[in-house]
Amino acid sequence: MLFSYFMRGEEERIFLEKMPIDLYYGPGSSPCRIVLLAAKSIGVELNLIPLNLMEQEYLKPEFVKINPQHTVPTINDNGFVMWESRAIIKYLQDAYGKNESLYPKDAKKRAVVDQRLFFDRDLYAHFHEVYNKKTFSGSPPDPANVETANKDLAFLDKILETSEYVAGDHLTLADLSLVVQISNLEAVKHDVSLKM
Ligand SMILES: N[C@@H](CCC(=O)N[C@@H](CS)C(=O)NCC(=O)O)C(=O)O
C-alpha cells in the first residue's frame, strides 16, 4: 500500500493528499443548484454540507465565521473560501476545468459569458420579487414586478434568436446558470411564452 503510494506520479500524489472542496448548500436553493450543476459539468467533486435554510442554520456561528455574509452556496477549497454562486463557478472552472469551453479565455468571448451571467443575476432578482414568501402565502405579486421580470424573458428570447446557446455557439457557464432560473419558472408554472 505504502509502496504503491510512493510509486505514484507527483501530480496524483498531490491530488490524493488534497482534501475535497466543501460546499455548504441548501437543497433546492437556486444559487446552490447553479454550483452543483456547474461542478458536475466541470468535473469537480464536492463534499456536500447541507444547511437547513428553514431552520436558519446559515446563522450558526461556525458558518458565519467562514462566511460573514452567511449565504449559501459557499465553498471552502482547502482554506480558500468563496461565496456568490456565479463567482464560485468561474473559480471552479478556472482552477479545475480541463478545457476552456465552458468559460473561454479569449477576452471578448469571456466578456459575453460574463455579461450573460450578470443578466442572469438580475433575472433571478427580478423573479424573486414575483415569487417569494409573501406571494407563496397568497398575496398577489405586484404587476410592475411581473412586468420587469417578463421583460427579462423577452431579452432572453432575443439573445436566443441567433444562437442555440446564450453566449456563443456552444454551452457555457452562462447556460448552466440561466437554466436553473428557467427550470424554476417551469416549476411555478410561470407562463414563459409571454411576449412583451
Ligand atoms: N447572490 C447570491 C444569493 C445567495 C442567497 O441569497 N442564498 C440564500 C439561499 S437561496 C441564503 O443563503 N439565504 C440566507 C441569508 O441570506 O442569510 C448567490 O448567487 O450566491
The ligand as a Tripos MOL2 file, in Angstrom:
@<TRIPOS>MOLECULE
LIG
   20    19     1     0     0
SMALL
NO_CHARGES

@<TRIPOS>ATOM
      1 N1        -26.4230   36.1270   -4.9930 N.3       1 LIG1
      2 C1        -26.2140   35.0160   -4.1060 C.3       1 LIG1
      3 C2        -27.5140   34.6720   -3.4170 C.3       1 LIG1
      4 C3        -27.2900   33.7130   -2.2560 C.3       1 LIG1
      5 C4        -28.5230   33.6150   -1.3820 C.2       1 LIG1
      6 O1        -29.2680   34.5860   -1.1880 O.2       1 LIG1
      7 N2        -28.7210   32.4340   -0.8190 N.am      1 LIG1
      8 C5        -29.8210   32.2580    0.1190 C.3       1 LIG1
      9 C6        -30.4210   30.8680   -0.0600 C.3       1 LIG1
     10 S1        -31.1560   30.6730   -1.6400 S.3       1 LIG1
     11 C7        -29.2590   32.3660    1.5290 C.2       1 LIG1
     12 O2        -28.1590   31.9560    1.7860 O.2       1 LIG1
     13 N3        -30.0140   32.9630    2.4480 N.am      1 LIG1
     14 C8        -29.5640   33.1390    3.7880 C.3       1 LIG1
     15 C9        -29.1310   34.5320    4.1040 C.2       1 LIG1
     16 O3        -29.2260   35.4100    3.2220 O.co2     1 LIG1
     17 O4        -28.6700   34.7880    5.2190 O.co2     1 LIG1
     18 C10       -25.6580   33.8320   -4.9130 C.2       1 LIG1
     19 O5        -25.9310   33.7660   -6.1180 O.co2     1 LIG1
     20 O6        -24.9330   33.0020   -4.3530 O.co2     1 LIG1
@<TRIPOS>BOND
     1     1     2 1
     2     2     3 1
     3     2    18 1
     4     3     4 1
     5     4     5 1
     6     5     6 2
     7     5     7 1
     8     7     8 1
     9     8     9 1
    10     8    11 1
    11     9    10 1
    12    11    12 2
    13    11    13 1
    14    13    14 1
    15    14    15 1
    16    15    16 2
    17    15    17 1
    18    18    19 2
    19    18    20 1
@<TRIPOS>SUBSTRUCTURE
     1 LIG1         1 GROUP 0 **** ****
